[in-house]
Amino acid sequence: MGAHGKRGRRPSPSASCLDFVHWTNVYMLTHLSTSSSLYTWHNGRFGAENVALSLHRSVFNEEWLNIWRHMNCCALVRHQSDQHPLLLFVDASSVTHVVSFNFSNLVLLMRIFGDWLLIIGRRMLEVLEWFVYRENLKNLKQVFKHWNCTVVGDVDRQVRLVIDEVNHIQQLIDSEGFSNDLYAQDLAAQLLLTTALNCQDQPWKEKARDQSFIHGIQNTSYFHRVAKIRAASKNISLLYDGDKFISEPVNIENDCISSNLVARTIPSVVTQEDNQFLLRLPLCDEIKAAVFDLNGDGAPGPDDFGGHLYQKFWDIMETDVIKSMQEFFVIGVLAPNIKPNLIVLIHKVPGA
């Protein structure tokens, strides 16, 4: 694919790499990240003569993605060969899961939303701050779901209807000739189409979380494909246990639960002074700075709300957020529905 796919001696020939990239782009093919080993071919020589290439890869099209719900590609151990064999794991099972709540930045465009948020915040009684914070967000989710059904509705259907209206007006212009009235109707329909396409685009942008395109070209089909690839390939479908492969979901779950990886990997290097500093009650300005450092378009937090919500309506949510954060440092207890969701696997490199 490029210079990053080779190690040792001369760089990769750019012409052939560009040809291969162009071929995959023309046919809208997607490359599935390969875990375990970056380079899949070695020439077996020593010193400066050693060459390694990222030569083997899994490539698929959108039809393949529509068939398989989950997929994973892993490079196996290279034994008595110059190549790593690839193991492709695919699963077409459609296990039904409860659909989780997803916050969309579309709601931030509605001025009335801030009023709803303010009204919800005033309903709560003076109890534990974490309880207030949690109940406010639960009520907010219900308001947002109602708004999504009644105000936003079926975005894809709205786009189709507006496109049909634009086509109808433009056909009238072609058949009956140009007139100021038809031209005004065409401009109004074009404005509605732009609004509908933006509404259709925003949720897919948030699902794809591709920062290079967040402020770039609007392309719903691109975000759609990226989001589907994320959903299909982000799950853990294969684990190593010594020389054995673990592929059954139940066994993978049990292996993760019983693992003492943290205790074996992270040494106890925090001094008592450092510990006291970490347990210090955070100041209001420190909490606010942390909130505004959040990537608004990044992954949502354990409450399923992204950073944009807290940043845009900080004047309304400030008291709840600050009190709940400081309360944890005083009583040392997190709300039950917050604590488990903070344990995640962080990918340090592509295809980790």
N, C-alpha and C positions, 0 to 999 in steps of 0.2 A: 504493500500500500504506500510505502514511502521510506525515507531514511531511517525512521524509527524501527523498521522491521528487519534491520540487519545489524550485526555486531562483528567488527573485525575487518581489516584490510580496506579495500576500496568501497565507497558508498554504493548503494543500490542504483541501477540505471534509471534515471528519472523518466525516460521516455516510456519504458515498459510499465512502470508504476502508474504513470498518468493514463496509459491505455486501459489498464485494469480498473482503475477508479472510474474512468469514463464509461466503461462497459457496465459496471454495477449501477452507476447513476442513470444511464439510459434505460435500463430495464427495471429500475426502482427496486434493486435488490438491497437487502440489509445484512450486515455482518454481525453474527452472534459472537460476543466476547468469549474467549477461551480461557478457562481458569486453570490454575496449577502451574503452567509453564508458558512464558511469553514466547520463547523461541522453540520451534518444533522440529528443526533440522540442524544437525551439527556435522561438520566435516571430520571430526575426530582427530584433528591435528593439535600440536602444542604451540604455546607461545604466540608470536605475532602471526603465525599461519592459521590460527584458529578462527573459524567463521561459523556464525550461527544465524539462522534465518527464521523469521516468522512466516513459514511457508504454507502451512496447512490451516484451513479455516472453514467454518460453517457459514454458508450464505443461503438466504432464503428470501422468498417473495411474500407479498401480502396474502396470497391465497393460502400459503403454508401457515402463516400466522393465524389466519381465521380458523384453521382446522385444529391446531394444537393449542391447548389452554396454557400449558407450561412447557418450558424448554430450557436445557442447560447443556453446555459443551465443556468437556474436561479433557485435558491432555494427560494421558496415562504415562507410566514410567517407560523410559527408553531403555530397552534391554537387547543387547547383541544386534543393534541396528543403529542407523544414523537418524532415524525418525521417531518422533513420539506419535503413537497411535491416538486418534481422537475418539472419545466416547460421547455420543450424542444421546441425551436423555430427553424424551418427549412424552407428554401425558395429555390425553384427550378427555380425561374425566372432567365432568362438569358438576363438581360438588357444590351444592347450594349453601352459600354463606349469607349471614345477615348483612345487608348493605349498610355500611357505616355512614355517618353524617359527613358531608363534605361542604365546607364553606366556600363560596365563590365571591370574588372581588366585585362581581356585578352589583351586589347589594350595596356596595359603598357609593355607587352612583346615585342612589336614591336619597334625596335630602331628608325624607321622612324617617329614614332608618335611625338617624341620631335621636329623634324624638322618641321612638320606640325604646331605644336603649336606655334613655333617661328615665322613662316611665317604669321600665322593668326594674332598674336599680333602686327606685324609691319604694318598691313594694315589700322589700325584704325587712325582716325583723332583726334586732340586734342580738345575734348569736355568734358562734365561732366564725372568724373571718373566712376560713376555708369553706365553711358551709355556705356562707353568703355568696362567696365567689362562685362556687360550684352551682348553686341553685340559680344564680343570675344567668350563667351560661346555658343551663338546661332550659330555662324559659326563653332565652334568646334563640336557641335552636328551633323551638316550636314556632316562634314568630317567623324565623327565616324560612322554614319549610312551608308555612302558609303563604308567605310572600312569593316563594318560588312557584307554587301551584297557581296562585291567583294573578300575579303580576307578570312573571316571566313566561310561564306556560311551556308549551312544546316549542323550543327554539328552532329545531330542524323544520318543523311544519311551517312555522312563520316564515322561514327563509324561502321555502318552496312556494308559498303563497305570494310573497312579494316578487319573486323571480317571474312567476306566471303573470303578475300584474305588469311588470316592466316589459315583458315580451309582448303582451297584448297591446300596450300603448305604442310601442315601437312599430308593431305591425300596422296599427292604424295610421301612423305617420307615413309608413311606406306606401300604403294603399290609398289613403285620402289626401296625401300631401301635407306639407308643413303648415302649421297654424300656431298662433301664440298660445291658444288654450291647450292644445295637445303638448306643446313644448313645456308649459308649466306643469302639466300632469306628469310628464316624464321626469322633470327635475324633482318633483315631490316623491315620486316612486323610487327614484335613485337614492334619495336621502333616506327613505325607509329601508331600502335594501342595505345601505351602508350600516345603518344602526343594527339591523337584524344580523348581518354578518359579523359585526363586532361582538354582539351577544353570543353568537355561536362560537366565535374564536376564543373568547376569554376562558371558558372552562377547560378547553383542551390545552391552552397555554399553561394553565395552572397544573394540569395533570402531567404534562410533558416535563415541566420544570427545566427546560432547556434555556439557560441564561443567555446564550449567544443569540437567541432569537427573541427574547422577551421584548426588547425595544427595536427589533428589526422588522423584516418583512412579515406581513400577516399572511399566513398560509395554513388554513385549518386542516387540510389533508396531511400536511407535514406533522403538525402537532398530534393529530389523530394517530398516525402511525407510531410516533415516538411513545405516546402514552400506552398504546397496545403492546409495544415491545417491552416497555417497563413492566407492565402487568404480567406478561408471560415469562419474563426471564429473571425477575428480581427474587423469586422464591428460592429457598435452599432445597435442592432436589437430590444432592449427592454429598456424602461426607466420607472422608478417609478415617479408618480406625486401624492403624498399622498397615497391614497389607490387604485389608478387607475394605470393600465398598459398602456403605450403608445407604440404601435408596428407599426403604420403606418409611413413610412419613412418621409412623408411630415410633420406630426405632431411632429416627433422627431426633425426634422430640425428647425421648428418654435419654439419649446420649448427651443432649445439650443440658438437660436438667441436672444430670449427675456429674457434669464436668466441674473440675476444680481449677479451671484454666486461670481465673483471676488470681487465686491464691498462689498458684505456681509461677505466674508470670510477673506480677507486680510486687516489687519488694517494699518493705516498710521503711521508707526514707523520709516520711513527714515527721519533723521534730515537734516537740510540744509547743514551741513558739509559733511554728507554722500552723499548727492545729488551732491554736487560740485565734490566730488571724482569720482562718477560714470560718470559724464559728462566730465571728464578730457580727453584730446586728448590722445588716446592710442599710446604708443611708438612702433617703428618698431619691436623691440625684443619681446614685449608683444604679438603683433599680430602673429608673427612667432611661439612663444611658444604655443599659443592657437591652431594654425593650426596643429602643430606637436603633440599636445596632442589628436587630433581627433583619434577615432578608425577607421582605414582605411577600415575595413570590416563591419562597422556599417551602420546605416540607412543613405542614401544619403541626402544631404542638399536640400534646396528649388530650387537649380539649377539642381538637379538630378545627381550631381557628388559626388562620395564618397571621403573620406579623402586621399586615396592613390594617386589620381591625383595631388592634391596640394602638397603633400609631395615629390613625386618623381620628379615633374617638378617645384619645388619652385623657382629655379633660373630663370625660364622663367616667371612664373606667379606672382612673388613677388611684382613687381611694381604695377600691376593692383589691386591686392588684398589689399595691404597696403593703396594705395591712395583712393580706394573706401571706405574702412573702416574709414579712417580718415576724409574723406569728409562728411560722415554722422554726425560725432561729430561736424563739423563746421557748416553745413547748417541745420541739424536736420530733413532731409527728406530722406526716403528710396525709392528706385525704386518701382513703382506700382506692379510689378510682384514678388517682394521679400516679401513685408510687409504682405500680407494676409496668405502666406504659413507658417509663423512662429507660427501661432496659432494652437496648437495641444493638444490632450488629452494624458496625460502621465500616463501609468499604474503603480501604486505604488506597487501593489501586483498581483500575478497571478489571473486572472479572475475578475479584478477590475470592 
